[in-house]
Structures are given as C-alpha cells and as structure tokens.
C-alpha cells in the first residue's frame, strides 16, 4: 500500500494541530502499511515492538 506525500503532509499537519488524537489514525492501518508509507515519503521510522515481537525478530535470533 502506497501513500502519496501530499497525504502524509496533510496527516502531519493534523498531528501537529492535535497531538493527542493521532493514535486513532495509527489504528486504521497496519504497522507494515505505516512503515511503507513513511519510507516512501522519506520520513525515517520504525516499529515499536512489544517483548514478544522483539524476541521473534530474526536479527535478535541470529546466531553467529
């Protein structure tokens, strides 16, 4: 799923104007969708994992 920069720009303006209301927007899409949208727009981002997700991450489980 791709999101245009204009949509991200509009969303960011909304976030700045209503900083405590953005959590509902994030719940409307998956973490993967948000990460791709931000990456496509040049906005650095990454997921915030819970403990279970941390230990399921391939980089954490990589054995040398």
C-alpha positions in Angstrom: 0.0 0.0 0.0 1.4 3.3 -1.0 0.6 6.7 0.3 1.3 10.0 -1.5 3.5 12.7 0.1 0.5 15.0 0.0 -1.5 12.7 2.2 1.4 12.3 4.6 1.9 16.1 4.6 -1.8 16.6 5.4 -1.6 13.9 8.1 1.5 15.6 9.7 -0.3 18.9 9.8 -3.2 17.2 11.6 -0.8 15.6 14.0 0.8 18.9 14.9 -2.5 20.5 15.5 -4.0 17.6 17.5 -1.0 15.7 19.1 -3.1 13.7 21.4 -5.6 12.4 18.8 -3.2 10.7 16.4 -3.4 7.2 18.0 -6.8 6.6 16.3 -5.2 7.2 12.9 -2.4 4.7 13.5 -5.0 2.1 14.4 -6.6 2.3 11.0 -3.6 0.7 9.2 -1.0 -2.0 10.0 2.5 -1.3 11.2 3.8 -2.5 7.8 1.5 -0.1 5.9 2.6 2.9 8.0 6.2 2.0 7.7 6.0 1.7 3.9 4.0 5.0 3.7 6.6 6.9 5.8 9.6 5.3 4.0 8.1 6.1 0.6 7.7 9.7 1.7 11.3 9.9 3.1 10.3 10.0 6.7 12.5 7.9 8.9 10.5 5.5 11.1 10.4 2.0 12.6 8.1 -0.1 14.6 7.9 -0.1 18.4 7.9 -3.8 19.3 6.4 -5.4 22.4 8.6 -8.0 24.2 7.2 -10.9 22.2 7.9 -9.1 18.9 11.4 -8.3 20.0 12.3 -12.0 20.6 10.6 -13.0 17.3 12.7 -10.6 15.3 15.2 -12.5 13.0 18.0 -10.2 13.9 17.6 -10.9 17.6 17.6 -14.7 16.9 20.5 -14.6 14.6 23.3 -16.9 15.7 26.9 -16.2 14.8 
